[in-house]
Amino acid sequence: MSTTAELLGAHADYLLGFDKPKISKALLHLPGPDFVDRIFAPSDRNNQVLGHLQRLFNTGRLAGTGFLSILPVDQGVEHSAGASFAKNPIYFDPENIVKLALEGGCNAVASTFGVLGMVSRRYAHKIPFLVKINHNELLTYPNKADQILWGTIKEAYNMGAAAVGATIYFGSPESSRQIVEVSQAFAMAHELGMATVLWCYLRNSAFKTPEKDYHVSADLTGQANYLGVTLQADIIKQKLPENNGGFEALNRGGSSYGKFDPRIYTELASDHPIDLTRYQIANCYMGRAGLINSGGESKGVGDLAAAVTTAVVNKRAGGMGLIAGRKSFQRPMQEGVALLHAIQDVYLDSGVTVA
C-alpha cells in the first residue's frame, strides 16, 4: 500500500513540510475524541443533537478520532442521474449507495429524501443518515441555479436521520430566500434532535473572471462559512480554496462590493493551500464548527492522489474531514472503497500533523 508521501508525489515536501501558518494552531479548536464534550456540550444544542453528533463521530473507520469521512450522493438530482451514473449504473439503485458507504467505512451517508427513504428500514440503524433537504435540478430549460426544498424536516426525522444537510448559494439573487428557508429548517432539525450540515457554496457569474474563478477564493468562501455558522450549522462543507483576493478583485475599477481588510491577504493567509484552508476554518468559529472539504469531480486517472492531497490539506489546516462522492462512486465499488479508505488513512496517520 502506498504511503501518504508516495501518493503526494512531488508535492510531498510542500504539503507535509509546511510549518509557518499565518494563523497559529493554538487558536484553533481541533478535532479529537472529546470534540462533542468540549465544543457542543456547552452550547444550546439539546441532548438528542449531542447524541446524534456523537454517533456520527463514533461510526466507521474514523470512529473515536473526531474526524469525519462522509459519502455524498445527491448528484442524481444535482447533475442529472444519467450523467452521474453512466460510468457505474449500479448506483441508480439506492441500496448500492448505502452499501458503498458501509463497505467504505464512512461515518455517514448523505443523499436525497428518495434515496435514503427507499432503504431506511434496512439501513438507518446501521449507518447515520444525512438527508439533503434541498437541491438544484437541471431539467428546467434554460438551466437555472437555485436550491429548493424537496421535503420536510419531519420526513427526515421519521426515517431515522441523524442529521440534515442543505446548500445555500451565497452571492446569488436567491440567497436571501435560501437563508430564511434553511435557518428555519435547521432550527426545526435541532429541536427534533438532528445535527445540521451546510454546503456553503458561492454562485454568481461576477465571481468568475477571465483570470480566476473566485467561487473558490479563500476570502469569499471563508465569509460564506461565517454566514453558515451564523445559521447554527454544526458542520460546514466547503470546496477546497484555490486562490484568494475575491473581495479585492470585485472592488477594482470603482466597484463597491462587500467589505474587506487587506490584512486578510497578508496577516491571515498566504498563498499556500494549507493557509488558505485555515482561513476557511477561522471563519468556522476557529473550528468550533468542523470544516469538511469536498472531494470534487472525478477525472479518472489521478483521482486517488487528488483525494489524498485534499485530505492532507484539510487535516494539516485543522479541518474535520472530507466528503467525497464522485471520485468514489464513479468507479467499480471495490475501487471506490479503496479510495475512501485511502482518504481515511490520512486522518489515521499520526505522521500527518496539524501545521
Secondary structure, DSSP 8 states (H G I E B T S, - for coil): ---HHHHHGGGHHHHHS----SS-GGGS----TTHIIIIITTSS--HHHHHHHHHHHTSSTTTTTT-EEEEEE-HIIIIIHHHHHTT-GGGGSHHHHHHHHHHTT-SEEEE-HHHHHHTHHHHTTTS-EEEE-EE--S-SSS-----EE-S-HHHHHHTT-SEEEEEEEETSTTHHHHHHHHHHHHHHHHHHT-EEEEEEEE--GGGB-SS-BGGGBHHHHHHHHHHHHHTT-SEEEE----B--HHHHHTGGG---S---THHHHTS--SSHHHHHHHHHHTTGGGTSEEEEE-----STTHHHHHHHHHHHHHHHT--EEE--HHHHSS-HHHHHHHHHHHHHHHH-TTS---
